């Protein structure tokens, strides 16, 4: 039997507090004012036939199938566009309506191929369903639409096809592209029988389509259909789970046949995405079964040796014996571990538990060190908690949005679509970014101000914005006096009012015209609800923590904390980077951000774990590598991270890894770091495990097992078995028991359990006795720390300087189709859109160097050099170049430096002094990397041959 579809309530839900009561088919129905007659009928359990209506888009009234009769009104209005009114008497089933509906359906079928038995949507087609509902049995009209069927099927998109012969021109795909995604890539061409859906270009691939899948999901026929469904058939089972890409944390229905995933459909009940998706989560899940997956444990004595496949038992025994030997020889602190922001909360919690209780030290860190550790430090210092203040839905109440150091439409596209929708409704936008991101000007959206801040000067810009607010009397003094420490505010206000912080004084540093800074500051302070959203362009600086505190100062001074539509919100990069921090992955903190030196907290963990724990903070990732280069750190257990590609100054990272005597990698693929590893534990994808992820809005969502693990063990089971081999027993039968332990030990999680998550769908922490259903908005009545704390944020220029040898500044970012270091997306069809990282350079800088578009150029810094293809564009300003870091062959982090945030050691990825010049060769590092890749392929080939 085909899979039941998700419920579709025909038109978007209304939430008005005012209600109306009407009678439908003799039954009294009360609904919020503004509800359509169709939705009111569905509320009463009556399904009115429909084709053009769906709850993802506004009512359109074009199909004429949802006709009803209303007492006192002439004609038969469309129920989807007719609002319910008090006293209205509606009939949905009469002989007249039946005749009209069959007539309408006859016209549709006369223009449609009657190949239902062989159609890919057979059993999953709304047109087919509605023909049955209205009782259509024969068609009196000729096949006038045959001319439509001469158009070739568009198969250009790697994930779905467009078959115009089956299109009923209901406009659902067009409206989904406009209203849900906000790309406006589709339109209706021509009129009457000649009307058709068009991309405006030759095909979908060359159009503005971003492959979010909204059109495919909206289509009621097989016009738009996934290639996996066409090839393998309709799925028969659905499991609700959570996406393993970015920090939005979209909920999906993983639809399967047996153990094979057929498609991923965004879940309309998912509170983070509400039925929307992006190209990555919707389509790029094939990496989970990619041929490159390593599914057998492997070991080797030296990194120059070939890998040898072994049993799980031998792998655990070897890894444990090596770690025991190292600690016996070099001391307890000579080993450590790195948790993964791609794994579940439960798996991350177990790794840090193993390190603290099994290794006997606090040498644990996570990838948040190199991305959002300044968020944790800055927001905890000012507000009292290390996380964003709002839920994503809050942006629907924002009047002014400041986006700084983030590119939501590429990095967090589902949130980006939600933001664009609010901007189309009239909210104002300020973008602070060295590069002209799409949000600056996109269909029906234009930023009021683009502040093209020079890399490394965010603090100066934010201080200038604050200077205007303080000196022009725009501070919300009542709010500050009530909610914040007034003495701290006065110290900050005196500092910020100094002339050195004025827009005019900072203009030379930031490159932003003073007049624009003043206007943007006034807009943020006086434009209503002001919300700040930021990303790695804020945190990955030597003053990352200072910048986070500067944003918090700005929000507190204007009263923009503690209600819907305001706040300071980090757009987290990886799917569970918030969760990995929450779980105690930093060397100085237990879960819930409590310091390891706190005796009461440590005693609670000791009593439950049965061991004495160290009160001394352990080593951060940079410290581990420094100690390894110095010969004092010898063993590292890495869960699902690729530090050789993702961390700064690749040569230093690889030097540290080479000096270690036992590196254990737990991952899906042989990544760059695995070149320096001695043990490989094959991990499991998100489709193969149970657990939870926590997204950027603190939302804890269930991850549910969809398919069996290809390696035989989920990641939490691997850590359990490794701990056992080391002599530290951890006993759990299911990840739900791990969450119970997390809830017992972590105040913000005390009300969280799998049963509660299944009941509520998802929960935003804090979830405890005072907030049993979670906390969408933080700091409502008071800040977590009590009074909000203003911090003096002095601008200190970075030590990374431009000069005659390195006159340009390099900054980095992400692109829509690829994700992070490309481990997942580079093993998908997404390479069609982005097959290599390219260097964006302004026409002025390119002309000065004789560079043409597409030239191979050498990108050199004080740390090293790589070669990339040039992309000449005015998206970047003169003096600034930009690239992504999604492909290992690019090796962009070879050239990034060791400079880092003063408080957290978060690397300064976004500011690197470089020179760019034409070249005809790849760098020595890239050539060496290619040789290593060839050698790796030879080794893998010999392993496969031996296995055969």
N, C-alpha and C positions, 0 to 999 in steps of 0.2 A: 504493500500500500504506500502511496506517496505521503510525504511528510505534511502534516497540518501546517498551514501558514500561521504566522503571527496574526493576532487580531488586528483588524483595520477598522477603525471607527468612523471612517469616511471623511471627516473634517477635523481640523485641529481642535483640541479640547479648550473650553473656556473656563475661566476661574473667577468670574465676577461674583462679588458677595451678594448682589441683587439676584433674585430668582423670579422665574415666571412659571405659571402652571397652565398646561394645556391638556387637551384630550386627544389621544391618538388611538384610533380603532377601538374606541369605547373605554380606554383606560386613562386615568389621570396621571400626568407626568409632570414633575417639577425639576427644572434645570436652571443653571446659571443664565442670566440675561446675556444675549448675544449668541447663544447656542443655536445651531441650525436645526430645522425640523428633522433632517436626517439623523443628526447626532442624538436628538431627543428621542427619536423612535428607537435607535439602537440602545439607548439608555434603558428603555422600557422592554428591550428584548426583541424588537421587531427589526429585521434586516430588510431594508429597502434596496432593490436592485440598483447597481451603480457601475460605472466604468471609469469616468473621468475623476471621480472623487477619491481621495486617500487622505489619511490623517497627517501625512507629512507636509502637505501643501495646503494653501488656502483654496476654498471652494471656487469652482470655475463655471459649472453649469453648462457644459458643452455637449455632453453625451445624450441628454434628454431621456435617460433611462430611469432616473430617480423621481419621475413625476408623481405628484400626489394631488388629491382633491382637498380643498379647504372651504368649509362652509362660509358662504357670503362672498366668495371671490370667484371671479370668472376664470376660466381656463384651468390649466394643470401646471402649476409652477414647479420648478426644480426644487426638490427638498434640500439639496446641499447648499443652495444660495439663499434660501428663505429663512429668515430668523424666526424662532419660536416667540410667540406673544401670549400674554395673558388671555385666557378665555378662548383661544384658538381651538377649533375642532377639525381634526385632520383624519382623512381616510387614506390608507396606503394600499389597500387591495379592493378594487372594484372591477366589474366587467369592462368598463371604459378604459381604465388604466391598463388592464391586461392586454387589451387590443392595441393600445398605443405603444406599449413596451415591445410587444411582438413585432410590430411594424418597424420600430426603430432598430431592433436587433436584426430583422431581415435585411435592412439596408447595410448594416455593418458586415453581415455574413456574405452579402452579394459582392462585396469588395475585398474578400479575404480568402486565402487559399484553404481549401477544405482537406487538409492533410493531417488532421488531428492525430491519427494513429502513429504517424512517423514523426510528428513534431516534437522538438526537444522540450517543449513546455506541456506536453500531454499530461493531464492530471495536475498541472500546476499553472493553469491558465484561467484568468478571470473572465475572458471572453467566452471560453468554453463553459465555465460555471454559469455565467449569466444567461447564456442561451438555454441552458437547462432550467434555470429558475423561472424564466418567462414563458417556458413551454414551447419554444420554437421547434417545429418538426419538419418544415420544408420552406424553401425559398422560392418566391415567385419571380424574382428579378433575374435578368441576365448578369453575366460576370463582367460588368462595366469596368471593373478595376483591373482587368488583366494587364493593361499597359503598365501598371505599377510593378508587375512581376518580372519585367525585363531588366530591372535595375539589379546589378550584381550586389551580392551581399558584401558589406564592408567588414573585412576581417583584419583591418590594419592594427587595431588595438590588440596587444598581446593577451588580454584577459577576457574580452567579450566581443561579440559580433553585433552588427546592426543589419537586420534584414528588413528593408523598407517594405517588402511585399506583404509583411504581416502587420504593418503599422495601421492603427485605427485613428491616428491623429487626435488622440485624447489630450495631448499637451502635458501629460503628467511628467514626462522626462524633461520637457522644457521648463516647466514650473519648478521641478526639483532642483535643476541646475541653477535657476535664479534664486529661489527662496531659501533652499536648504544650503547649497554649496556657495552660492554667490559668485559664480564664475561667468554666467551668461554666455555659455559656449554654444547653446542650441537655440534654434528659432524655428518658426513655421513659415515655410516658403509657399508662395502662390495662394490661390483661393479655390474653394469648391472641391471637385474631384481631383484637381491637380495639386491640392495642398499636401505638403509633406514636411517631415522633420528634417532639418538641415543643420550641418555644423558650420556652414559658410565657407568651408574649404573642401578640398578633394575628399578627405576622409577624417575619421576620428583622430588618428595619430598625429596629423599635421594641424589639427584644430587647437583651440584654447582649452579643450577638455583636459581636466587634471586627473581623470580616472578615479574619482572618489567612489563611484558606484551608485550614486544617488539616482541617476537615471535608470540604471539596470534594476534597482530595487523598486522603483516607481512603476516600471513598465508592466501593464496587465497582460501582455501577450509574450510571444517568443521573439518580438522585434529586437529587443535588447536582452541578450542572454549570455551567461558565463560560458566560456569555452569548455570548462571542466564539466558542466552539466550536459552540454551538447555531446561531449566525448564519452562520459561515463554514466549519464542518466540522472534521474531525479533522486535526491537524497531521501532517506527513509527515517532518519533519527536526528534529533537536535540536542546539543548540550550547550548550555549557557556558560561562557567563560569570559576571560578578560584578555585584551590584546597585550602582546609583549613588546611593543615598540615604545612610543614616547610616553611622557608623563601625563597625558590626558587620561589614559586608562579606560579606553572605550570597551563597552560590553558587546559581545558578539554571540550569536548562535552558530556554533560549529556544526554544520550539517554534514552527515556522513552516510555512507553505505558500508555496513560492517565496520571494519577498522580503517576505512579510507575516507579522508576528508574530501568532500565534493565542493563545498563553498563555505565562506564565512560571511554571515549576514549580520549587519549591525542590529543590535537588540533595541527595540523601541522603548523598553522598560529600563534601559541603562541610563542612570542619572547623569553620568559624565558626558555622554554623547547623544542620548535621546534619539537613537535610530540613525545617526549619521556616521560616516567613516571617511578614511582617506585611502589613497592607493596602496599604502603599506599594509595596514591592518586588514583591508578588504580583500586584497589580492596577493600580496607578497608573503604568503605563508608556506610556499613550497620548499623553503630551505629545510623545513623539519624532516623531509624525506629525501633531501638532496644526496646525490651519489658521494659527495665529499664527507658526509657524516662519518665520524669515527664511532664505531659501535662496540669495539673490543678494547679492554684495558691494554696498555702497552708500557714497557719499561726499557731502559737502556742505562748502562753504567756511565757512559760519557756522551756528551752532546754530539760528538763526531761519529758515534756508532749508529747503525740503523736501528729503528724501532723493532721491538720484538713483542708480538701479541702473546698475552698470558691470560690466565684465569683471573677472576676477581680476587680470589683468595691469595694468589701469588702477588698480585699488584698491591693489595693492602699490606701484606706481610713485608714486602720489599720497602714500601714507602715508610712504614712504621719503623722498621729496623734502621733505615737511614736517618730518620729524624732522631731516634734514640741515640744513635752513634754520634750525631752532630752535637746534641746537647751534652752528652758525656764528655766530648772532646773540647767543645768551645764554650759551654755554659748554657744555662737555661734560656738566656735572652738571645741566643744565636739563631732562633727560628721564629717565624711569624706567619701571618696569613692575610689575605685580602678577600673580603666578601664581595658578592656580586649584586649589582643593582638590576640585573636581568632575572635573577632567581627570586623565589617567593620570600615573603617575610619569614616564614617558618624555616626555610633553608638557610637564610642569612643569619637568623638567630642561632641556629645550631653551629654554624662555623665560628661565630664569635664566642659561643659557649665552649666549643672545643679548644679554642686558643687560650682562653682565660683559665679554664678548669683543667684541660688536658695538657696543653703546652706549659702552663704555669706562668704565663706572662700576659701582658696587655698589648702585645705587638700585633694589633689588628687594625686594619684601615679599609676604606672602601673607595670606589671611584668618585664618590661625592667630594673627596679630597681635591680632585682636579676639576670639579665643576661648581658645586653649590655649597661647599663648606663655608664661604663667606655669608651665605644666606642664613645658615644656622647661627653663626656667631653674631651677625648684625641684628637679626630680628630677635634673638634671645636677649641681647643686651638692651634693646630699646623697648620691646613689647613683653618679653618674658617667655616666649616660646619660639622654637626653631622651625617655623613653618608659615606658609601663607595664611592670609586672614579670611579669605572668602571661598565660596563655592563658585564654579564656573557660571552658573545661572545668574549670579549676582550682576554680571556685566550687563544684563538686560535692563538694569535700573541705573546704569551709569550715564551721566550727562557729558562728562569729559573723560577721555581715556589717554593716559600718557604711556606709550610703549617705548621703552628704553632698552637698548642692547638685546633686543629679541626680534625674531622674524616669524610671527605666529603662523602665517599662511604657508610657510615652508617647514618650520620645525614642529609646530603644534596645530596642524591644519584643521582639525575638527573644532578646536577652540577658535581658530582664526575665522572659520565660517560663522560661528556664533557672534564673534565680535563684528564682523562685516555687516551682519544683519542688523545689529544695534546701530551701527554707523549709518546704514541706509535709512534708518528710522529717524535720524537727526542728531545723534550724539556727535560731539566734536572730538577730533583726534589730534594729538601731538606725538610726533615720532622723533626720537632722539637716537640717531644712528649714523655712523660714518658713511654708510652706504644707502642709496635710495632703494629701500625694500619695496615690495609690491604694494604694501598698504599705503604708501605715500600717495599713490594714484592708481586705482584699480576701478573696474566698472561700478559706477554709481557711488564711489567712495573716494574722497580726497582729503588728505590731512590738512587741517587748518595751518599747521606749522610743521615743517621738517627742519630739525635742528641738526645739521651734519657735523656732529662733534668729532674732533680729531681723536683717534685712539689714545687712551691713557689719560684723558682729561674729563672723565665723567664727574668727578668730585667738584671740579671747578665749575662745571655747567650747573650742577644741582645747587651748589652754593649761590650761584648767580640768580637762579630762580627763587631761592629762599630769600636772598637779599631784597628782591623786589617786593615780595610778600611782607617782609618785616618793615622795610622802610616806607612802604606805601600804605601801611595800616590795614593790611588784608588778613592779618592773623585773626583766627576765631578765638578771641581771648577767653570768652566764657567756657568754651570747651577745654582749653588748655588749663585754666585755673581749676576746673572740676576734675579733669581726668589725668593730668600730667603733673610731674614734680615742677613746681613753679620756679624754684631756685635754679634747677638745671636749665629750665627754659630761659631764664634771664641771662645766664652765662652764655648760652648758645646765641640768643638774640643779639647780645652785645658783640659777640664775635662775628656773626653773620652780617651785621649792619656795617662792618668796616668797609671802607672804600675798596680794599683789595679784592672783595668778593662781588663787586658790582659788575653788571653785564659789560660795561665799558672797559673795566680793568681786566676782565677775563677773556675778552674777545680775541686778543692776540694768541692766547693759549688754546682756547677751544675751537677757534675758527668759526664760531657762530655769531652772526651779527647781533649786536646789543639790542637793537629794536625788536628783533624776533624773540629774543629771550624775555624781554619785558612783556611783550604781548602774550607769549605763551604762559608766563607766570600769572598774569592777570586772569587769563582764561581758566587755568586750573583752579585758582583760588576763588573765583566768583561765578564759575559756570554751572554750579550745582554739584551733584555727586561726582567726585573726582576719584578715579581708579588708576592705580599704577600697576602695569604688568612688565616684568623684566626677565631677562635671560642671561646667558653666559657672557654676553657683551657687557654686562655689569660686573659679574663675579670674577671672571678670569683676568684679573688685573692685580698689580701690586697694591692697589688701594681698593680691592674688591669689597672687603668688610666695611671700609669707610663709606663706600658708595651706597651699600645697603642701609647703613645707618643714616646717611643723608636723605635717602628716600623716605625712611621712617620719620625723620624730622619734618620733612615737607608735608607728609600726610597728617601728622599730629598737629602741626601749626595751623592747618586749614580745616581741622575737624573731620578729616576723611578716613576715620577708622571706626568700626563698630556697628555698621548697618549695611543693608543691601546697597550695591552700586558704588562702593568705595573700596578702600583697602590697598595693601601692598602685597603683590602676588608674584612669586617666582614661577616661571614656566619651566618646570623640571624637565631635564633632557631624557633620561631613561625611564622605562616603565615602572621601576620600583626604587628609584633613587631616594625618594622620600622615605620609603619603608626601610631601606637599608640603614639610613640614619636613625630612624626611630628604634631599630632593633639593637642598637648599641654597637655599631660597627666602627666607631671612632676609638682611638687608643686611650682616651681619657674619660670615656662615658659608658655607663651601662645603658640598657634600654630605657627610653623615656628621658634621655639627656641628663642623667644624674652622675655626678663626678665619682670616679673610682675611689677617691680619697675619703668620701663620705662614709663614716663608720657604720651608721644605721643601714644605709642602702647595701653596703658590701656584706654586712652580716645577714641580711635577708637572702641574698644570692648564695652565700656560703651555706646557710642552713638547708636550702633546697638542693643545691648541687653537691653537697657533701665534701667540699674541699676548701682549703684556705686560699683566698684570692689576693693578688697583689694590689696594694694601694697606690702604686706608682704608675703614672701614665706610661704607655708603651711607645713604640716608634711609629711615626707616620710613614707613608710610602716613600717620600723623598729621603727620610732618615734611614729607612731600611736599605735603600740603594746606596746611600753614602757609606753606611757601615759595611755593606757588601764590597764596595770598591776598596775600602780600607782593610778588608780581610776579617772582619769581626762578625758578619752576619752571613750564615751559610745555608739556611733552608727556608723555602717559601712555599706555602700552599695557596694557590690562586684559584678561586672559584669564579669562573665565568667572566674574566676580565682579560684584556689584551694590552698590557701596559707597554709592550714594545712598540705598539702602533699608536696608542692613545695618549701616552704620557709625554711630557716635554723633553727635549734634548735626548733624542733617541740613542745617540752614541753613549751617553752617560747611563741610560737605562740598561742597554745591552751589556755595557761593561760590568755593571752590578750583577746582572743575571749570569754572565759568564763566570764570575768569581764564586758563585754559589755551588755547593756540592750536591744539593738535591732540590730541584724545582719541580713541584707537582702542579700540573694543569688539570683542571676539571672543566671541560667545555665540550661543545658540539663538534668543532672542527680543529684541525691543526693550524692554529693562528700564528701570528708573528712571534709571540712569546714562546710558543711551543718549540721553536727552533733551539731554545736554550733550556728545555725541560728534560727531566730524567724519568718522570712518571706521567702518564696520561690516563686520567679517569674520564671515560666518555660520559658526558652529561645527557640530560633529557631536555627536550623543548617544552615550551609552555603547554603544548597539546598533550603531553605525556605525564602530567603530574597534577596533584591536588595541592591547594594552598591559597594564599591571598597576595595581592599586590596593593600598595598604597600609592595613589596618584598625587599630582601636584596640589590638589585641593584637599589633601588629607583623607581622601575617600578610600576606605578599605573594601576591596571587592574580591569575590571568590574566583579562583582559578580552578577549573574542574577538569579532571582527566577525560580526554576525548579518545585517545588511542593508546595502545600499550607502548611502553618505553622500548625503543629500539635496542638499547644497551642492557635492558633487563632490570635496571635500578633507576629510580628517581634520584634527583640530586640530594634530597634529604636522607635517603637511604645510604647513599655513598658516604656522606659525612658520618653517619651513624656507624657504619662498618669500619671506617678508618679510625674513628675514636676507639672502637672496641679493640682494634689491632694495636693501638697505642697503650691500651690498658685502662682507658677511661670509659666506663659503661654508661651509655645513654639509652634508655628504654622507652620507645614509643611504637605504637602499632599503626598510627595514622597521623597525618599532619594536624588534624583537629586537636589532638592531645598536646602538640607543641604550642598551638595557639592558646590553649587553656593555661599553659605555663606562662606564656607571654602575658596573658591577661592577669594572672596572679601576681606577676612581678612588676608590671608596668602600670602606673596610675592612670594614664590616658587611655588604656586598653581594657580596664577592668570589666566593662560591660560587653566586650566583644567575644563572640563565640560563633562557630559555624552555624549553629541553630539560629542564632539571632541574625546572622548575615543572610541565611536562606529566607528568613521571615521578612526582613526589611529590604533585601536586594543588595544594599551596600550601606556602610556606616562611615561617617566622618568623625575621626577622633578630635577632641576628647569624647569618649563614650564611657560614662560612669554613672554613679547613682544620681548625680545632679543633672546628667544629660543622657538618659537611657537610650535615646534614639540618635545620639551623636550631636555634633555641633557644626552646622553649615557656616555660621558667621562667628568669628572669634572676637573677643574683647568688646562684647556688646555693652555691658554695664561698667566694666572695669577691665584694665589690662591684666593679663595673667600675672605679671610681676607686681601688680598693685597700681602704682602710678607710672604712666608712660615716662620714659627717660630720654630727654634730649641729649645728644652727644655732639661735642665740638668736632667738626669734620674738616680739619685743615687739609688743603690741597698740597700734596707732595709729589712733584714730578717723578715719573719713573726713572730708574737708573739706565734704562735702555734708550740710548740717544741716537738720533740720526746724525749723519756727518758726511763728509765728502766720499768716504768709501761706501757708506750705506745710507743713501739719502731718502729712501722711501720707507713708509711704515706698512707692514703686513698685518692684516687682521683676517680672522677665519670665521667660517660659519657652516651652515648646513643647507641642503637643497631638498625640495619636496620628495623626490622619488627615492632618495637614498637615506640611510639611517646610520648615524654615528660612524664607526670604523668599517661599515659595510659588510660585516661578517654575515648578516642575514640577507640584506637587500641585494648585495652583489651576486648572490646565488639565486637570483630571481630575474624575471623579464624586465624588471625596473631598469636594468642596464640599457634598455632601448632609449630611455630618456637621458641617462647620465652615465656614460660608459667610462669616463675618466674625469679626474679633477683638473680644472683649468684655472689659470691665473687671470683674474680680471684686472685690467689696467686701463687708466684713463687715456683717451686719444692724445692728449698733450704729452704725457710721459712716454707713450708708445712712439710717437713721432720723434721725440728727442733721442730715442734709442734705436731708431730705424726698425722698429718691430711692426710686423703686419699681423693681422688676425690669423690665428692658426699656427704661427711660428712656434717652434720649440725654443723656450727661453730658459736660461739658468737663473734660478732664484737663490741668492746667496745671502747668508747672514754670518754673524761672528761664530755661530755654532757649526755651520756646515752648509751644504748646498744640495739642491735637487733640481730636476728639470721638469717643466710643465709646458703644455700648450697655452698660448696666450689667447685671451678673449678681450678684445678692445671694446670698451663700453663706458658710457658716462654715468653708469650707476655708482661708480666710485669717483671720488673727487681727486684732483691732482695731488700727488704726494702720497696717496694711499693705494695699495694693491690688496686684493682679496682672493682667497681660494677656499674650497671645501677640503675635507680630509677623509673622504669616504672610501678611498681605494688604497690598499696597502702598497701598491706599486708606486704611488706618489711620494710616500715617505715624508709628508709635510712636516712632521714633528722632528725630523732631523735638524731643521733650522730654528726651531723655537728654543728659547733660552731657559736658564735655571732661575730667572727672577720669579718671585712669587708674592702672594698676598702677605702682608706683614703679620696678620693674626693667625692665618690658617694654613699657610704654605700652598694655597691654591695657585697653580702656575699662571703666569702672565702670557697666556696663549695669544691674546688679542693685540699685543704690541711687540712687534719684532722689527728692528731696523734691518732693511734689506737693500740689495742692489739687484736689478734685473737687466739682463742683456741677452741678445740672441746667441744661440749655440746650435751645434749640429750633433751633439752627443748627450747621452744621459749621464748623470753624475756617477762617480765611482761607487757611492753607496747603492744607487739603484742598479748598477751593473752587477755588483756583488749580490744584491738581493735577487736579481734574475738568475744568477748562477746557483744560489741556494735553492730557488724555486725549482730549477731544472733538476738539481740533485734530489730534492724532496720527491719530485715526481718519479725519478728513477727508483728511489727506495720504496715508494708506495707500489710501483709496478712490480718490483721484485717480491714484495710481500704478497701481492695478489697472485702472482705466478706460483709462489710457494704454497699458498693456500689451496690453489687449484690442484 
